[in-house]
Amino acid sequence: MKRILTFIVSHSLFAALCAASLGYETYLLSGLQPNVSVLLFVFCSTVASYNFYWLLSKFAYNNSRGLLQFLKRNAANLAFIAISGAFALLIAVNSMQEVIYFILIAVFLTLLYAIPILYSSLEKLFRVIGFFKAILLAATWTYVTALLPLIHAGESASIYLIAARFFFMLTLCIVFDKKDILADRRHHLHSIATDLPLKTVSLYSTISILSYGFFYFLWIQNSGNTFLYLSLLVVLASLFIVLRLSYKKQGFYFYYVVVDGLMIWSAFNSFIFMLF
């Protein structure tokens, strides 16, 4: 059972489920009927992009000289890229033609995030991108899970809801940066965690959580659903607890199940409290 869970998590299937959950939450909070095709696209594109990123990371720091051996060793990543990428393309062509240019923007953001790995020798040139990788990744997640579903539905996006999603994701990204600090320094990659003192990183995390709460509070006031204040309190408390736990040494499952799982937790809370 543990091996199956590790396989699911390490090949980004769980992360893709989290992304689809946030997309569903966007529809739910906006009072829209969820579009299954868009949610499937979010799921498949997340699987493809994350496996692509992990494959690039492994290749960039691969000590083996044999390309064929490397590809065999990472056949699962290649398979997930090919299969999920094909499904994402099929969905985009058949069901999302009207937003194809917006999808290309998401692809560009994904490739931009991989630049520090692809061109680690150009350290000075891409230092800024490395430093702001948490911001870039949070913006990409916000774009795919919040803006893209609303754009496809032809609805205008609430600036409060979009800002709340961004700061929610930024908090999770900063926590992950703290996890990767030793590996990033070893490979000369820059992030908020590698370039700033721990106290400053913790301060930024706290500000990000409070910003999420502030913008979500403003959105709730406009929505008129007072029960969502309870959802906000639950998620805020969860973020602070996870942030506090991240100060201690944590393992693989903490980050890839607990931290990532906060996305599903947020969507679940929205669903429960929207019932009232």
MIPAZA-586112 format. One record per residue: residue number from 1; residue in one letter; x, y, z of N, C-alpha, C in turn. Coordinates in Angstrom, 1 decimal. Layout:
residues N
<NUM "A" <X Y Z> <X Y Z> <X Y Z>> ...
//
This chain:
residues 276
<1 "M" <0.8 -1.2 0.0> <0.0 0.0 0.0> <0.9 1.3 0.0>> <2 "K" <1.9 1.2 0.8> <2.8 2.4 0.9> <3.5 2.6 -0.5>> <3 "R" <3.9 1.5 -1.2> <4.5 1.7 -2.5> <3.6 2.3 -3.5>> <4 "I" <2.3 1.9 -3.4> <1.3 2.5 -4.3> <1.1 4.0 -4.1>> <5 "L" <1.0 4.3 -2.8> <0.9 5.7 -2.4> <2.1 6.5 -2.9>> <6 "T" <3.3 6.0 -2.7> <4.5 6.7 -3.1> <4.5 6.9 -4.6>> <7 "F" <4.1 5.9 -5.3> <4.0 6.0 -6.8> <3.1 7.1 -7.2>> <8 "I" <1.9 7.1 -6.6> <0.9 8.1 -7.0> <1.4 9.5 -6.7>> <9 "V" <2.0 9.7 -5.5> <2.4 11.0 -5.1> <3.7 11.4 -5.9>> <10 "S" <4.6 10.5 -6.1> <5.9 10.9 -6.7> <5.7 11.1 -8.2>> <11 "H" <4.6 10.7 -8.8> <4.4 10.9 -10.2> <3.3 12.0 -10.4>> <12 "S" <3.1 12.8 -9.3> <2.2 14.0 -9.4> <0.8 13.7 -9.7>> <13 "L" <0.3 12.5 -9.5> <-1.1 12.2 -9.7> <-1.9 12.8 -8.5>> <14 "F" <-1.4 12.8 -7.3> <-2.1 13.5 -6.2> <-2.1 15.0 -6.4>> <15 "A" <-0.9 15.6 -6.9> <-0.9 17.0 -7.1> <-1.9 17.4 -8.2>> <16 "A" <-2.1 16.5 -9.2> <-3.1 16.8 -10.2> <-4.5 16.8 -9.7>> <17 "L" <-4.7 15.9 -8.8> <-6.0 15.8 -8.1> <-6.3 17.1 -7.3>> <18 "C" <-5.2 17.6 -6.7> <-5.3 18.8 -5.9> <-5.6 20.0 -6.8>> <19 "A" <-5.0 20.0 -8.0> <-5.2 21.1 -9.0> <-6.7 21.1 -9.5>> <20 "A" <-7.2 19.9 -9.8> <-8.6 19.7 -10.2> <-9.5 20.1 -9.1>> <21 "S" <-9.2 19.9 -7.9> <-10.0 20.2 -6.7> <-10.1 21.8 -6.6>> <22 "L" <-9.0 22.4 -6.8> <-9.0 23.9 -6.8> <-9.9 24.5 -7.9>> <23 "G" <-9.8 23.8 -9.1> <-10.6 24.2 -10.2> <-12.1 24.1 -9.9>> <24 "Y" <-12.4 22.9 -9.3> <-13.8 22.7 -8.8> <-14.2 23.8 -7.8>> <25 "E" <-13.3 24.1 -6.9> <-13.7 25.1 -5.9> <-13.9 26.5 -6.6>> <26 "T" <-13.2 26.8 -7.6> <-13.4 28.0 -8.4> <-14.8 28.1 -8.9>> <27 "Y" <-15.3 27.0 -9.6> <-16.7 26.9 -10.1> <-17.7 27.1 -8.9>> <28 "L" <-17.4 26.4 -7.8> <-18.3 26.4 -6.7> <-18.5 27.7 -6.1>> <29 "L" <-17.4 28.4 -5.9> <-17.4 29.7 -5.3> <-18.0 30.8 -6.2>> <30 "S" <-17.9 30.6 -7.5> <-18.4 31.5 -8.5> <-19.8 31.2 -8.9>> <31 "G" <-20.4 30.2 -8.3> <-21.8 29.9 -8.6> <-22.0 29.3 -10.0>> <32 "L" <-21.0 28.6 -10.5> <-21.1 28.1 -11.9> <-21.1 26.5 -11.8>> <33 "Q" <-21.7 26.0 -12.9> <-21.7 24.5 -13.0> <-20.3 24.1 -13.4>> <34 "P" <-19.7 23.1 -12.7> <-18.4 22.7 -13.0> <-18.3 22.1 -14.4>> <35 "N" <-17.3 22.4 -15.2> <-17.1 21.9 -16.5> <-16.1 20.7 -16.4>> <36 "V" <-16.6 19.5 -16.7> <-15.8 18.3 -16.5> <-14.6 18.3 -17.4>> <37 "S" <-14.8 18.8 -18.7> <-13.7 18.8 -19.6> <-12.6 19.7 -19.1>> <38 "V" <-12.9 20.9 -18.6> <-11.9 21.8 -18.1> <-11.1 21.2 -16.9>> <39 "L" <-11.9 20.5 -16.0> <-11.3 19.9 -14.8> <-10.4 18.7 -15.2>> <40 "L" <-10.8 18.0 -16.2> <-9.9 16.9 -16.7> <-8.7 17.5 -17.4>> <41 "F" <-8.8 18.6 -18.1> <-7.7 19.3 -18.7> <-6.7 19.7 -17.6>> <42 "V" <-7.2 20.3 -16.6> <-6.4 20.8 -15.5> <-5.6 19.6 -14.9>> <43 "F" <-6.3 18.5 -14.7> <-5.7 17.3 -14.1> <-4.6 16.7 -15.0>> <44 "C" <-4.9 16.5 -16.3> <-4.0 16.0 -17.2> <-2.8 16.9 -17.5>> <45 "S" <-3.0 18.2 -17.6> <-1.9 19.1 -17.9> <-1.0 19.2 -16.6>> <46 "T" <-1.5 19.1 -15.4> <-0.7 19.1 -14.2> <0.2 17.8 -14.2>> <47 "V" <-0.4 16.7 -14.5> <0.4 15.5 -14.5> <1.5 15.6 -15.5>> <48 "A" <1.2 16.1 -16.7> <2.2 16.2 -17.8> <3.3 17.2 -17.4>> <49 "S" <2.9 18.4 -16.9> <3.9 19.4 -16.6> <4.8 19.1 -15.5>> <50 "Y" <4.2 18.4 -14.4> <5.1 18.1 -13.3> <6.0 16.9 -13.6>> <51 "N" <5.5 15.9 -14.3> <6.4 14.9 -14.7> <7.5 15.4 -15.7>> <52 "F" <7.2 16.3 -16.5> <8.2 17.0 -17.4> <9.2 17.7 -16.6>> <53 "Y" <8.8 18.4 -15.5> <9.7 19.1 -14.7> <10.6 18.1 -13.9>> <54 "W" <10.0 17.1 -13.4> <10.9 16.1 -12.6> <11.9 15.4 -13.5>> <55 "L" <11.5 15.1 -14.8> <12.4 14.5 -15.7> <13.5 15.4 -16.1>> <56 "L" <13.2 16.7 -16.3> <14.3 17.7 -16.6> <15.2 17.8 -15.4>> <57 "S" <14.7 17.8 -14.2> <15.5 17.9 -13.0> <16.5 16.7 -12.9>> <58 "K" <15.9 15.5 -13.1> <16.7 14.3 -13.0> <17.8 14.3 -14.1>> <59 "F" <17.4 14.7 -15.3> <18.4 14.8 -16.4> <19.5 15.8 -16.2>> <60 "A" <19.1 16.9 -15.6> <20.1 18.0 -15.4> <21.2 17.6 -14.4>> <61 "Y" <20.8 16.8 -13.4> <21.7 16.3 -12.4> <22.0 14.8 -12.5>> <62 "N" <21.9 14.3 -13.7> <22.1 12.9 -13.9> <23.6 12.6 -14.0>> <63 "N" <24.1 11.7 -13.3> <25.5 11.3 -13.3> <25.9 10.3 -14.3>> <64 "S" <24.8 9.6 -14.8> <25.0 8.5 -15.8> <25.2 9.2 -17.2>> <65 "R" <26.1 8.5 -17.9> <26.4 9.0 -19.3> <25.5 8.5 -20.3>> <66 "G" <24.8 7.4 -20.0> <24.0 6.7 -21.0> <22.6 7.3 -21.1>> <67 "L" <22.2 7.9 -22.2> <20.9 8.5 -22.3> <19.8 7.4 -22.3>> <68 "L" <20.1 6.3 -23.0> <19.1 5.2 -23.0> <18.9 4.6 -21.7>> <69 "Q" <19.9 4.5 -20.9> <19.8 4.0 -19.5> <19.0 5.0 -18.7>> <70 "F" <19.2 6.2 -18.9> <18.4 7.3 -18.1> <17.0 7.2 -18.5>> <71 "L" <16.7 7.0 -19.8> <15.3 7.0 -20.2> <14.6 5.7 -19.7>> <72 "K" <15.3 4.6 -19.7> <14.7 3.4 -19.1> <14.4 3.5 -17.6>> <73 "R" <15.3 4.2 -16.9> <15.2 4.3 -15.5> <14.0 5.2 -15.1>> <74 "N" <13.7 6.1 -16.1> <12.6 7.1 -15.8> <11.4 6.9 -16.8>> <75 "A" <11.2 5.6 -17.2> <10.2 5.3 -18.2> <8.8 5.7 -17.7>> <76 "A" <8.5 5.6 -16.4> <7.2 6.0 -15.9> <6.9 7.5 -16.1>> <77 "N" <8.0 8.3 -15.8> <7.8 9.8 -16.1> <7.5 10.0 -17.6>> <78 "L" <8.2 9.4 -18.4> <8.0 9.5 -19.9> <6.5 9.1 -20.3>> <79 "A" <6.1 8.0 -19.7> <4.8 7.5 -20.0> <3.7 8.4 -19.6>> <80 "F" <3.9 9.0 -18.4> <2.9 9.9 -17.8> <2.8 11.2 -18.7>> <81 "I" <4.0 11.7 -19.1> <4.1 12.9 -19.9> <3.4 12.6 -21.3>> <82 "A" <3.6 11.5 -21.9> <3.0 11.2 -23.2> <1.5 11.0 -23.1>> <83 "I" <1.1 10.2 -22.1> <-0.4 9.9 -22.0> <-1.2 11.1 -21.6>> <84 "S" <-0.7 11.7 -20.5> <-1.5 12.8 -19.9> <-1.4 14.0 -20.9>> <85 "G" <-0.3 14.2 -21.5> <-0.1 15.3 -22.5> <-1.0 15.1 -23.7>> <86 "A" <-1.1 13.8 -24.2> <-2.0 13.5 -25.3> <-3.5 13.8 -24.9>> <87 "F" <-3.9 13.4 -23.7> <-5.3 13.6 -23.3> <-5.5 15.1 -23.1>> <88 "A" <-4.6 15.9 -22.6> <-4.7 17.3 -22.4> <-4.9 18.0 -23.8>> <89 "L" <-4.1 17.6 -24.7> <-4.1 18.2 -26.1> <-5.5 17.8 -26.7>> <90 "L" <-5.9 16.6 -26.5> <-7.2 16.2 -27.1> <-8.4 17.0 -26.5>> <91 "I" <-8.3 17.2 -25.3> <-9.4 18.0 -24.6> <-9.3 19.5 -25.1>> <92 "A" <-8.1 20.0 -25.2> <-8.0 21.4 -25.6> <-8.5 21.6 -27.0>> <93 "V" <-8.2 20.7 -27.9> <-8.6 20.8 -29.3> <-10.1 20.6 -29.4>> <94 "N" <-10.7 19.7 -28.7> <-12.1 19.4 -28.9> <-13.1 20.2 -28.0>> <95 "S" <-12.6 20.6 -26.8> <-13.5 21.3 -25.9> <-13.1 22.7 -25.5>> <96 "M" <-11.9 23.1 -25.8> <-11.4 24.4 -25.3> <-10.7 25.2 -26.3>> <97 "Q" <-11.2 25.1 -27.6> <-10.6 25.8 -28.7> <-10.7 27.4 -28.5>> <98 "E" <-11.8 27.8 -27.8> <-12.0 29.2 -27.7> <-11.0 29.9 -26.7>> <99 "V" <-10.3 29.0 -25.9> <-9.3 29.6 -25.0> <-7.9 29.0 -25.2>> <100 "I" <-7.7 28.6 -26.4> <-6.4 28.0 -26.8> <-5.2 28.9 -26.5>> <101 "Y" <-5.4 30.2 -26.8> <-4.3 31.1 -26.5> <-4.0 31.3 -25.0>> <102 "F" <-5.0 31.2 -24.2> <-4.8 31.3 -22.8> <-4.1 30.0 -22.3>> <103 "I" <-4.4 28.9 -22.9> <-3.7 27.6 -22.6> <-2.2 27.8 -22.9>> <104 "L" <-1.9 28.4 -24.1> <-0.5 28.6 -24.5> <0.2 29.4 -23.4>> <105 "I" <-0.5 30.4 -22.8> <0.2 31.2 -21.8> <0.5 30.3 -20.6>> <106 "A" <-0.3 29.4 -20.3> <-0.1 28.5 -19.2> <1.2 27.6 -19.5>> <107 "V" <1.3 27.2 -20.7> <2.4 26.4 -21.2> <3.7 27.2 -21.1>> <108 "F" <3.6 28.5 -21.5> <4.8 29.4 -21.4> <5.2 29.5 -19.9>> <109 "L" <4.3 29.7 -19.0> <4.6 29.9 -17.6> <5.3 28.6 -17.0>> <110 "T" <4.8 27.5 -17.5> <5.4 26.2 -17.1> <6.9 26.1 -17.5>> <111 "L" <7.1 26.5 -18.8> <8.5 26.4 -19.3> <9.4 27.4 -18.7>> <112 "L" <8.8 28.6 -18.3> <9.6 29.6 -17.7> <10.1 29.2 -16.3>> <113 "Y" <9.3 28.4 -15.6> <9.6 27.9 -14.3> <10.8 26.9 -14.4>> <114 "A" <11.0 26.2 -15.6> <12.0 25.2 -15.8> <13.3 25.9 -16.2>> <115 "I" <13.3 27.1 -16.5> <14.5 27.8 -17.1> <15.8 27.7 -16.1>> <116 "P" <15.6 27.9 -14.8> <16.8 27.8 -14.0> <17.5 26.4 -14.0>> <117 "I" <16.7 25.4 -14.3> <17.2 24.0 -14.4> <17.9 23.8 -15.7>> <118 "L" <17.2 24.2 -16.8> <17.8 24.1 -18.1> <19.0 24.8 -18.4>> <119 "Y" <19.1 26.0 -17.7> <20.3 26.9 -18.0> <20.9 27.3 -16.6>> <120 "S" <21.3 26.3 -15.8> <21.9 26.6 -14.5> <23.2 27.2 -14.7>> <121 "S" <23.9 27.1 -15.9> <25.2 27.7 -16.1> <25.0 29.2 -16.2>> <122 "L" <23.8 29.7 -16.6> <23.6 31.1 -16.7> <23.0 31.6 -15.4>> <123 "E" <23.7 31.3 -14.3> <23.2 31.6 -13.0> <22.9 33.1 -12.8>> <124 "K" <23.7 34.0 -13.2> <23.5 35.4 -12.9> <22.3 35.9 -13.7>> <125 "L" <22.2 35.4 -15.0> <21.1 35.9 -15.8> <19.7 35.5 -15.3>> <126 "F" <19.6 34.3 -14.7> <18.4 33.7 -14.3> <18.2 33.7 -12.8>> <127 "R" <19.1 34.5 -12.1> <19.0 34.6 -10.6> <17.6 35.1 -10.2>> <128 "V" <17.1 36.1 -10.9> <15.8 36.7 -10.5> <14.7 35.7 -10.7>> <129 "I" <14.7 34.9 -11.8> <13.7 33.9 -12.0> <13.8 32.9 -10.9>> <130 "G" <15.0 32.5 -10.5> <15.1 31.5 -9.4> <14.6 32.1 -8.1>> <131 "F" <14.9 33.4 -7.8> <14.5 34.0 -6.6> <13.0 34.1 -6.5>> <132 "F" <12.4 34.3 -7.6> <10.9 34.5 -7.6> <10.2 33.3 -8.1>> <133 "K" <10.8 32.1 -8.0> <10.2 30.9 -8.5> <8.9 30.6 -7.7>> <134 "A" <8.9 30.9 -6.4> <7.6 30.6 -5.7> <6.5 31.5 -6.2>> <135 "I" <6.8 32.8 -6.5> <5.8 33.7 -7.0> <5.4 33.3 -8.4>> <136 "L" <6.3 32.8 -9.2> <5.9 32.4 -10.5> <5.1 31.1 -10.5>> <137 "L" <5.4 30.2 -9.6> <4.7 28.9 -9.5> <3.3 29.2 -8.9>> <138 "A" <3.2 30.1 -7.9> <1.9 30.4 -7.4> <1.0 31.1 -8.4>> <139 "A" <1.6 32.0 -9.2> <0.9 32.7 -10.3> <0.4 31.7 -11.3>> <140 "T" <1.2 30.7 -11.7> <0.8 29.6 -12.6> <-0.4 28.8 -12.1>> <141 "W" <-0.3 28.4 -10.9> <-1.4 27.6 -10.3> <-2.7 28.4 -10.2>> <142 "T" <-2.5 29.7 -9.9> <-3.7 30.6 -9.8> <-4.3 30.8 -11.2>> <143 "Y" <-3.5 30.9 -12.2> <-3.9 31.1 -13.6> <-4.7 29.8 -14.1>> <144 "V" <-4.1 28.7 -13.8> <-4.7 27.4 -14.3> <-6.0 27.0 -13.5>> <145 "T" <-5.9 27.2 -12.2> <-7.1 26.7 -11.4> <-8.1 27.7 -11.1>> <146 "A" <-7.9 29.0 -11.4> <-8.9 30.0 -11.1> <-9.2 30.8 -12.4>> <147 "L" <-8.3 31.4 -13.0> <-8.6 32.3 -14.2> <-9.0 31.5 -15.4>> <148 "L" <-8.4 30.4 -15.7> <-8.7 29.6 -16.9> <-10.1 29.1 -16.9>> <149 "P" <-10.6 28.4 -15.8> <-12.0 28.0 -15.7> <-13.0 29.1 -15.9>> <150 "L" <-12.7 30.3 -15.3> <-13.6 31.4 -15.4> <-13.6 32.0 -16.9>> <151 "I" <-12.4 32.1 -17.4> <-12.3 32.6 -18.8> <-13.0 31.7 -19.8>> <152 "H" <-12.9 30.4 -19.6> <-13.6 29.4 -20.4> <-15.1 29.5 -20.3>> <153 "A" <-15.6 29.8 -19.1> <-17.0 30.0 -18.8> <-17.5 31.3 -19.3>> <154 "G" <-16.6 32.2 -19.7> <-17.0 33.5 -20.1> <-17.4 34.4 -19.0>> <155 "E" <-16.9 34.1 -17.8> <-17.3 34.9 -16.6> <-16.1 35.9 -16.2>> <156 "S" <-16.4 37.0 -15.7> <-15.4 37.9 -15.2> <-14.9 37.4 -13.8>> <157 "A" <-13.6 37.5 -13.6> <-13.0 37.0 -12.4> <-13.0 38.1 -11.3>> <158 "S" <-13.4 37.7 -10.1> <-13.3 38.6 -8.9> <-11.9 38.8 -8.5>> <159 "I" <-11.4 40.0 -8.5> <-10.0 40.3 -8.1> <-9.7 39.8 -6.7>> <160 "Y" <-10.7 39.8 -5.8> <-10.5 39.3 -4.4> <-10.3 37.8 -4.4>> <161 "L" <-11.1 37.1 -5.2> <-11.0 35.6 -5.3> <-9.7 35.2 -5.9>> <162 "I" <-9.3 35.9 -7.0> <-8.0 35.6 -7.6> <-6.8 35.9 -6.7>> <163 "A" <-6.9 37.0 -6.0> <-5.8 37.4 -5.1> <-5.7 36.4 -3.9>> <164 "A" <-6.9 35.9 -3.4> <-6.9 35.0 -2.3> <-6.3 33.7 -2.8>> <165 "R" <-6.6 33.2 -4.0> <-6.0 32.0 -4.5> <-4.5 32.1 -4.7>> <166 "F" <-4.1 33.3 -5.1> <-2.6 33.5 -5.3> <-1.9 33.4 -4.0>> <167 "F" <-2.4 34.1 -3.0> <-1.6 34.0 -1.7> <-1.8 32.7 -1.0>> <168 "F" <-2.9 32.0 -1.2> <-3.0 30.6 -0.7> <-1.9 29.7 -1.3>> <169 "M" <-1.7 29.8 -2.6> <-0.7 29.0 -3.3> <0.7 29.5 -3.0>> <170 "L" <0.9 30.8 -2.8> <2.2 31.3 -2.5> <2.7 30.8 -1.2>> <171 "T" <1.7 30.7 -0.2> <2.1 30.1 1.1> <2.6 28.7 1.0>> <172 "L" <1.9 27.9 0.2> <2.3 26.5 0.0> <3.7 26.4 -0.7>> <173 "C" <3.9 27.3 -1.7> <5.1 27.3 -2.5> <6.3 27.7 -1.6>> <174 "I" <6.1 28.7 -0.7> <7.2 29.1 0.2> <7.6 27.9 1.1>> <175 "V" <6.5 27.2 1.6> <6.8 26.0 2.5> <7.6 25.0 1.7>> <176 "F" <7.3 24.8 0.5> <8.1 23.8 -0.4> <9.5 24.3 -0.6>> <177 "D" <9.6 25.6 -0.8> <11.0 26.2 -0.9> <11.9 25.9 0.3>> <178 "K" <11.3 25.9 1.4> <12.0 25.6 2.7> <12.5 24.1 2.6>> <179 "K" <11.6 23.3 2.1> <12.0 21.9 2.0> <13.2 21.6 1.1>> <180 "D" <13.2 22.4 0.0> <14.2 22.2 -1.1> <15.5 23.0 -0.9>> <181 "I" <15.7 23.7 0.3> <16.7 24.6 0.5> <18.1 24.0 0.3>> <182 "L" <18.3 22.8 0.8> <19.7 22.2 0.7> <19.9 21.8 -0.7>> <183 "A" <19.0 21.2 -1.4> <19.1 20.8 -2.8> <19.3 21.9 -3.7>> <184 "D" <18.6 23.0 -3.5> <18.7 24.2 -4.3> <20.1 24.8 -4.2>> <185 "R" <20.6 24.9 -2.9> <21.9 25.5 -2.7> <23.0 24.6 -3.4>> <186 "R" <22.8 23.3 -3.3> <23.8 22.4 -3.9> <23.9 22.5 -5.4>> <187 "H" <22.7 22.8 -6.0> <22.7 22.9 -7.5> <22.7 24.4 -7.9>> <188 "H" <23.0 25.3 -7.0> <23.1 26.7 -7.3> <21.8 27.3 -7.8>> <189 "L" <20.7 26.8 -7.3> <19.4 27.4 -7.7> <18.9 28.4 -6.6>> <190 "H" <18.3 29.4 -7.0> <17.9 30.5 -6.1> <16.4 30.4 -5.8>> <191 "S" <16.0 30.7 -4.5> <14.7 30.7 -4.1> <14.6 31.7 -2.9>> <192 "I" <13.3 31.9 -2.5> <13.1 32.7 -1.3> <13.9 32.1 -0.1>> <193 "A" <13.8 30.8 0.0> <14.5 30.2 1.2> <16.0 30.2 1.1>> <194 "T" <16.6 30.1 -0.1> <18.0 30.1 -0.2> <18.6 31.5 0.0>> <195 "D" <17.9 32.5 -0.4> <18.5 33.8 -0.5> <18.1 34.7 0.7>> <196 "L" <17.2 34.2 1.6> <16.8 35.1 2.7> <16.9 34.3 4.0>> <197 "P" <17.1 35.0 5.1> <17.2 34.3 6.4> <15.9 33.6 6.7>> <198 "L" <15.9 32.6 7.6> <14.8 31.8 7.9> <13.7 32.7 8.6>> <199 "K" <14.1 33.6 9.4> <13.1 34.5 10.0> <12.3 35.4 9.0>> <200 "T" <13.1 35.8 8.0> <12.4 36.6 6.9> <11.5 35.7 6.1>> <201 "V" <11.9 34.5 5.8> <11.0 33.6 5.1> <9.8 33.3 5.9>> <202 "S" <9.9 33.1 7.2> <8.8 32.9 8.1> <7.8 34.1 8.1>> <203 "L" <8.4 35.3 8.1> <7.6 36.5 8.1> <6.8 36.6 6.8>> <204 "Y" <7.5 36.3 5.6> <6.8 36.3 4.3> <5.7 35.3 4.3>> <205 "S" <5.9 34.1 4.9> <4.9 33.1 4.9> <3.7 33.6 5.7>> <206 "T" <3.9 34.2 6.8> <2.8 34.7 7.7> <2.1 35.8 7.0>> <207 "I" <2.8 36.7 6.3> <2.1 37.8 5.5> <1.3 37.2 4.4>> <208 "S" <1.8 36.2 3.8> <1.1 35.5 2.7> <-0.2 34.9 3.2>> <209 "I" <-0.2 34.2 4.3> <-1.4 33.7 4.9> <-2.4 34.7 5.3>> <210 "L" <-1.9 35.8 5.9> <-2.8 36.9 6.3> <-3.4 37.6 5.1>> <211 "S" <-2.6 37.7 4.0> <-3.1 38.3 2.8> <-4.2 37.4 2.1>> <212 "Y" <-4.0 36.1 2.2> <-5.0 35.2 1.7> <-6.3 35.4 2.5>> <213 "G" <-6.2 35.5 3.8> <-7.4 35.7 4.7> <-8.1 37.0 4.4>> <214 "F" <-7.3 38.0 4.2> <-7.8 39.4 3.9> <-8.6 39.4 2.6>> <215 "F" <-8.1 38.9 1.5> <-8.8 38.9 0.3> <-10.0 38.0 0.2>> <216 "Y" <-9.8 36.8 0.9> <-11.0 35.9 0.9> <-12.1 36.5 1.7>> <217 "F" <-11.7 37.2 2.8> <-12.7 37.9 3.6> <-13.5 38.9 2.8>> <218 "L" <-12.8 39.7 2.0> <-13.4 40.7 1.1> <-14.3 40.0 0.1>> <219 "W" <-13.9 38.9 -0.4> <-14.7 38.2 -1.4> <-16.0 37.6 -0.7>> <220 "I" <-15.9 37.1 0.5> <-17.0 36.6 1.2> <-18.1 37.7 1.5>> <221 "Q" <-17.6 38.9 1.8> <-18.5 40.0 2.0> <-19.3 40.3 0.8>> <222 "N" <-18.7 40.2 -0.4> <-19.4 40.4 -1.6> <-20.3 39.3 -2.0>> <223 "S" <-20.0 38.1 -1.6> <-20.7 36.9 -2.0> <-22.0 36.8 -1.2>> <224 "G" <-22.0 37.3 0.1> <-23.2 37.2 0.9> <-23.4 35.9 1.6>> <225 "N" <-22.5 34.9 1.4> <-22.6 33.6 2.1> <-21.8 33.7 3.4>> <226 "T" <-22.5 33.9 4.5> <-21.8 34.1 5.8> <-21.2 32.9 6.3>> <227 "F" <-21.7 31.7 5.9> <-21.1 30.4 6.4> <-19.7 30.2 5.9>> <228 "L" <-19.3 30.9 4.8> <-17.9 30.8 4.3> <-16.9 31.4 5.3>> <229 "Y" <-17.4 32.2 6.2> <-16.4 32.8 7.2> <-15.9 31.6 8.0>> <230 "L" <-16.7 30.6 8.3> <-16.2 29.4 9.0> <-15.2 28.7 8.2>> <231 "S" <-15.5 28.5 6.9> <-14.5 27.8 6.1> <-13.2 28.6 6.1>> <232 "L" <-13.2 29.9 6.0> <-12.0 30.7 6.0> <-11.2 30.5 7.3>> <233 "L" <-11.9 30.4 8.4> <-11.2 30.2 9.7> <-10.6 28.9 9.8>> <234 "V" <-11.3 27.8 9.3> <-10.7 26.5 9.3> <-9.5 26.4 8.4>> <235 "V" <-9.5 27.0 7.2> <-8.4 26.9 6.3> <-7.2 27.8 6.8>> <236 "L" <-7.5 28.9 7.4> <-6.4 29.8 8.0> <-5.7 29.0 9.1>> <237 "A" <-6.5 28.4 10.0> <-5.9 27.6 11.1> <-5.1 26.5 10.5>> <238 "S" <-5.5 25.8 9.5> <-4.8 24.7 8.9> <-3.5 25.2 8.3>> <239 "L" <-3.5 26.4 7.6> <-2.3 26.9 7.1> <-1.2 27.3 8.1>> <240 "F" <-1.7 27.9 9.2> <-0.8 28.2 10.3> <-0.2 27.0 11.0>> <241 "I" <-1.0 26.0 11.1> <-0.5 24.7 11.8> <0.5 24.1 10.9>> <242 "V" <0.2 24.0 9.6> <1.2 23.4 8.7> <2.5 24.2 8.6>> <243 "L" <2.3 25.5 8.6> <3.5 26.4 8.6> <4.4 26.1 9.8>> <244 "R" <3.7 26.0 10.9> <4.4 25.8 12.2> <5.1 24.4 12.2>> <245 "L" <4.5 23.4 11.6> <5.1 22.1 11.5> <6.3 22.0 10.6>> <246 "S" <6.2 22.9 9.6> <7.3 22.9 8.6> <8.6 23.4 9.2>> <247 "Y" <8.6 24.1 10.3> <9.8 24.6 11.0> <10.6 23.4 11.5>> <248 "K" <10.0 22.3 11.7> <10.7 21.1 12.1> <11.0 20.2 10.9>> <249 "K" <12.0 19.3 11.1> <12.3 18.4 10.0> <11.2 17.5 9.6>> <250 "Q" <10.8 17.5 8.4> <9.6 16.7 8.0> <10.0 15.8 6.8>> <251 "G" <9.3 14.8 6.6> <9.6 13.8 5.5> <8.8 14.1 4.2>> <252 "F" <8.9 13.1 3.3> <8.3 13.2 2.0> <6.8 13.3 2.1>> <253 "Y" <6.1 12.5 2.9> <4.7 12.6 2.9> <4.1 13.8 3.5>> <254 "F" <4.8 14.5 4.4> <4.4 15.7 5.0> <4.2 16.7 3.9>> <255 "Y" <5.2 16.9 3.0> <5.1 17.9 1.9> <4.1 17.5 0.8>> <256 "Y" <4.3 16.3 0.3> <3.5 15.9 -0.9> <2.1 15.3 -0.6>> <257 "V" <1.8 15.1 0.7> <0.4 14.7 1.0> <-0.2 15.7 1.9>> <258 "V" <0.4 16.1 3.0> <-0.2 17.1 3.9> <-0.3 18.5 3.3>> <259 "V" <0.9 19.0 2.9> <1.0 20.4 2.4> <0.1 20.5 1.1>> <260 "D" <0.4 19.6 0.1> <-0.4 19.6 -1.1> <-1.9 19.4 -0.8>> <261 "G" <-2.1 18.5 0.2> <-3.5 18.1 0.5> <-4.3 19.3 1.0>> <262 "L" <-3.7 20.4 1.4> <-4.4 21.6 1.9> <-5.3 22.1 0.7>> <263 "M" <-4.9 21.9 -0.5> <-5.7 22.3 -1.7> <-7.0 21.6 -1.7>> <264 "I" <-7.0 20.3 -1.5> <-8.2 19.5 -1.4> <-9.0 19.9 -0.2>> <265 "W" <-8.3 20.1 0.9> <-8.9 20.5 2.2> <-9.7 21.8 2.0>> <266 "S" <-9.1 22.8 1.3> <-9.8 24.1 1.0> <-11.0 23.9 0.2>> <267 "A" <-10.9 23.1 -0.9> <-12.1 22.8 -1.7> <-13.2 22.1 -0.9>> <268 "F" <-12.8 21.1 -0.1> <-13.7 20.4 0.7> <-14.5 21.3 1.7>> <269 "N" <-13.8 22.2 2.3> <-14.4 23.1 3.3> <-15.4 24.0 2.5>> <270 "S" <-15.0 24.5 1.4> <-15.9 25.4 0.6> <-17.1 24.6 0.2>> <271 "F" <-17.0 23.4 -0.2> <-18.1 22.6 -0.6> <-19.1 22.4 0.6>> <272 "I" <-18.5 22.0 1.8> <-19.3 21.8 3.0> <-20.1 23.0 3.4>> <273 "F" <-19.4 24.1 3.5> <-20.0 25.3 4.0> <-20.9 26.0 3.0>> <274 "M" <-20.7 25.7 1.7> <-21.6 26.2 0.7> <-23.0 25.5 0.7>> <275 "L" <-23.1 24.4 1.4> <-24.3 23.6 1.5> <-25.3 24.4 2.4>> <276 "F" <-24.8 25.2 3.3> <-25.7 25.9 4.3> <-26.3 27.2 3.7>> 
//
